[in-house]
Amino acid sequence: MNGGKPFRLGVLGSGKGSNFVALADAIAAGTLPAQVALVISDVADAGILQHARSRGIAAEFLPPGKFRTKLDEDAEPAYVRRLQEAQVDLVVLAGFMRVLKSDFLRAFPQRIINIHPSLLPAFPGLEAWKQALDYGVKFTGCTVHFVDDGVDSGPILGQEVVPVLPGDTAATLHARIQQAEHRLYPATVAALACGRVQVAGRQVVCR
C-alpha cells in the first residue's frame, strides 16, 4: 500500500478489456489491494470503457492523434496529464495497442507495466500466440513486464507457462493464454501494490 492510501491504478486499453475485468474482479474479491482510479482508451467505443463505466469507474476516450502505432505530440502529454491528475501509482497496459515513448516513460519511471501473450523474450510483437504456433514450440505462455523504450523488452515481473496442445489453432491457444493472463496480471499487480517487488537492473524478485 502507499502510505496507508489505496494503491491507485491507471489502466490504458484499446479493446475488449478482459484483463481490466480480471483486475477489477480481483479488487472486488479482495485479492488485489488497489483501486482503479482511471481507465483511458484511444478507441472511442472500446469495450474496456464500457466495462469500467458499468463498475462506476472513471473512463475516458482520449484521441491518440495522427499516428497509427503511437501517441502523437499532442496526445502524449494529454494522457500523462490525466494520469497524473488521477494520482496513479501504477500505469497498467491492458491491450493498449500503441508504443509509449520516452517522455511518457520518464513521467512514470518503473511504474508502467504490460502483459504480453508469450514467454518473453520469445515472440515479441503482434499476435505472439500465432507466432508460437507457427514456430512449433511445445510451450508458450504470458509475461508481465515493465515497459521500456523497446518492444516488449522491459524487465520481467512474472510469467506463466501454457502448453501448446496437439490440434491447437491460433484461437484455442490464444484463449488458453488469456486464461493464464487473467491469473497472472492481478497477482503481479498485487505484489507491486504490497511492496513485494525488488528490482535490480533486469533482475526482478517478487517476494
C-alpha positions as CSV (number, residue, x, y, z in Angstrom):
1,M,0.0,0.0,0.0
2,N,1.0,3.7,-0.5
3,G,1.4,5.4,2.9
4,G,-1.9,4.0,4.1
5,K,-3.7,5.2,1.0
6,P,-5.2,2.9,-1.6
7,F,-2.8,1.9,-4.4
8,R,-4.1,3.7,-7.4
9,L,-4.1,2.2,-10.9
10,G,-4.4,3.9,-14.2
11,V,-5.4,1.5,-16.9
12,L,-4.9,2.0,-20.7
13,G,-6.6,-0.2,-23.2
14,S,-7.7,-0.3,-26.8
15,G,-10.0,-3.3,-27.0
16,K,-12.5,-5.5,-25.1
17,G,-10.8,-5.1,-21.8
18,S,-10.7,-8.7,-20.5
19,N,-7.6,-8.1,-18.5
20,F,-9.1,-5.0,-17.0
21,V,-12.1,-7.1,-16.0
22,A,-9.8,-9.6,-14.3
23,L,-8.1,-6.8,-12.3
24,A,-11.5,-5.3,-11.3
25,D,-12.8,-8.7,-10.3
26,A,-9.7,-9.3,-8.1
27,I,-10.1,-5.9,-6.5
28,A,-13.8,-6.7,-5.8
29,A,-12.8,-10.1,-4.4
30,G,-10.3,-8.6,-2.0
31,T,-7.3,-10.4,-3.5
32,L,-5.8,-7.2,-5.2
33,P,-5.4,-4.4,-2.7
34,A,-5.8,-1.5,-5.1
35,Q,-8.4,0.7,-6.8
36,V,-8.7,1.7,-10.4
37,A,-8.6,5.4,-10.4
38,L,-9.0,5.9,-14.2
39,V,-9.4,4.0,-17.4
40,I,-8.3,5.6,-20.7
41,S,-8.7,4.3,-24.2
42,D,-7.6,5.5,-27.6
43,V,-10.7,4.0,-29.1
44,A,-14.0,5.8,-28.5
45,D,-16.2,2.7,-28.4
46,A,-13.7,0.3,-26.8
47,G,-15.2,-2.4,-24.7
48,I,-12.9,-1.6,-21.8
49,L,-14.6,1.8,-21.4
50,Q,-18.0,0.1,-21.2
51,H,-16.7,-2.4,-18.6
52,A,-15.3,0.5,-16.5
53,R,-18.4,2.6,-16.6
54,S,-20.6,-0.3,-15.7
55,R,-18.5,-0.6,-12.5
56,G,-18.7,3.1,-11.7
57,I,-15.0,3.7,-12.6
58,A,-13.9,6.9,-14.4
59,A,-13.4,6.1,-18.0
60,E,-12.3,8.4,-20.8
61,F,-11.6,8.4,-24.5
62,L,-8.6,10.5,-25.4
63,P,-7.8,11.0,-29.1
64,P,-4.5,9.4,-29.9
65,G,-3.6,11.8,-32.8
66,K,-2.5,11.2,-36.3
67,F,-0.2,8.1,-35.9
68,R,-1.4,4.5,-36.0
69,T,1.0,2.9,-33.6
70,K,1.9,5.6,-31.1
71,L,0.5,8.7,-29.5
72,D,1.3,12.0,-31.3
73,E,2.9,15.1,-29.8
74,D,-0.4,16.5,-28.6
75,A,-1.9,13.2,-27.3
76,E,1.0,12.0,-25.3
77,P,1.1,15.0,-22.8
78,A,-2.7,14.8,-22.5
79,Y,-2.5,11.1,-21.5
80,V,0.3,11.9,-19.0
81,R,-1.6,14.8,-17.5
82,R,-4.8,12.9,-16.9
83,L,-2.9,10.0,-15.2
84,Q,-1.0,12.5,-13.1
85,E,-4.3,14.3,-12.2
86,A,-5.7,10.9,-11.1
87,Q,-2.6,10.4,-8.9
88,V,-2.0,6.9,-10.1
89,D,0.7,4.9,-8.5
90,L,1.0,2.4,-11.4
91,V,0.1,2.6,-15.1
92,V,-1.3,-0.8,-16.3
93,L,-1.5,-1.5,-20.0
94,A,-4.4,-3.9,-20.8
95,G,-4.4,-4.4,-24.5
96,F,-3.2,-0.9,-25.3
97,M,-2.1,-1.0,-28.9
98,R,0.3,1.9,-29.0
99,V,4.0,2.1,-28.2
100,L,4.8,4.6,-25.4
101,K,7.7,6.9,-26.0
102,S,10.5,8.3,-23.7
103,D,8.6,11.3,-22.4
104,F,5.7,9.1,-21.2
105,L,8.2,6.6,-19.7
106,R,10.1,9.4,-17.9
107,A,6.8,10.7,-16.3
108,F,6.2,7.2,-14.7
109,P,9.7,5.6,-14.2
110,Q,9.4,1.9,-13.5
111,R,5.7,2.5,-12.9
112,I,4.3,1.2,-16.2
113,I,3.6,-2.5,-16.8
114,N,2.3,-4.6,-19.6
115,I,1.2,-8.1,-20.2
116,H,2.3,-9.9,-23.3
117,P,0.9,-13.3,-24.7
118,S,4.2,-15.2,-24.9
119,L,7.1,-16.2,-22.7
120,L,9.4,-13.2,-23.5
121,P,11.9,-12.7,-24.9
122,A,10.4,-15.3,-27.3
123,F,7.8,-13.9,-29.8
124,P,7.6,-10.2,-29.1
125,G,5.3,-8.0,-31.1
126,L,1.8,-8.7,-32.5
127,E,-0.1,-12.0,-32.5
128,A,2.5,-13.7,-30.3
129,W,0.3,-16.8,-29.9
130,K,0.2,-17.3,-33.7
131,Q,4.0,-16.8,-33.8
132,A,4.4,-19.5,-31.2
133,L,2.1,-21.9,-33.0
134,D,3.7,-21.3,-36.4
135,Y,7.2,-21.9,-34.9
136,G,6.1,-25.2,-33.5
137,V,7.0,-24.7,-29.8
138,K,5.6,-27.1,-27.2
139,F,5.1,-24.4,-24.6
140,T,4.3,-20.7,-24.6
141,G,2.5,-18.5,-22.1
142,C,2.3,-15.0,-20.9
143,T,4.7,-12.4,-19.4
144,V,4.1,-9.3,-17.2
145,H,7.0,-6.8,-17.7
146,F,8.0,-3.3,-17.1
147,V,7.6,-1.1,-20.1
148,D,10.8,0.5,-21.5
149,D,11.9,2.1,-24.8
150,G,11.9,-1.3,-26.7
151,V,9.1,-3.5,-27.9
152,D,8.2,-6.0,-25.1
153,S,11.7,-5.8,-23.8
154,G,11.5,-4.5,-20.2
155,P,12.5,-6.4,-17.1
156,I,10.2,-9.3,-16.4
157,L,8.0,-9.3,-13.3
158,G,6.2,-12.7,-13.8
159,Q,5.4,-15.5,-16.3
160,E,3.0,-18.4,-16.6
161,V,3.6,-21.3,-18.9
162,V,0.8,-22.6,-21.2
163,P,1.3,-25.8,-23.2
164,V,0.7,-26.0,-26.9
165,L,-1.7,-28.9,-27.4
166,P,-2.0,-31.2,-30.5
167,G,-4.7,-29.7,-32.7
168,D,-4.4,-26.2,-31.3
169,T,-5.5,-23.4,-33.5
170,A,-4.4,-19.8,-33.1
171,A,-7.8,-19.1,-31.5
172,T,-7.8,-22.0,-29.0
173,L,-4.2,-21.3,-28.0
174,H,-4.9,-17.6,-27.6
175,A,-8.0,-18.4,-25.4
176,R,-5.9,-20.5,-23.0
177,I,-3.1,-17.9,-22.8
178,Q,-5.8,-15.3,-21.9
179,Q,-7.0,-17.5,-19.1
180,A,-3.4,-17.5,-17.8
181,E,-3.2,-13.7,-18.2
182,H,-6.3,-13.3,-16.1
183,R,-4.5,-15.1,-13.2
184,L,-1.0,-13.7,-13.6
185,Y,-1.9,-10.0,-14.1
186,P,-3.9,-9.5,-10.8
187,A,-1.3,-11.5,-8.8
188,T,1.6,-9.4,-10.2
189,V,-0.2,-6.1,-9.6
190,A,-1.0,-7.3,-6.1
191,A,2.7,-7.9,-5.4
192,L,3.5,-4.4,-6.6
193,A,0.7,-2.9,-4.6
194,C,2.0,-4.6,-1.4
195,G,5.6,-3.6,-2.0
196,R,6.8,-7.2,-2.5
197,V,8.8,-6.4,-5.7
198,Q,12.5,-5.7,-5.7
199,V,14.2,-4.5,-8.9
200,A,18.0,-4.5,-9.6
201,G,18.7,-3.9,-13.3
202,R,16.9,-6.6,-15.2
203,Q,16.6,-8.8,-12.1
204,V,13.1,-8.6,-10.6
205,V,12.2,-10.5,-7.4
206,C,8.5,-10.8,-6.3
207,R,8.6,-11.9,-2.6
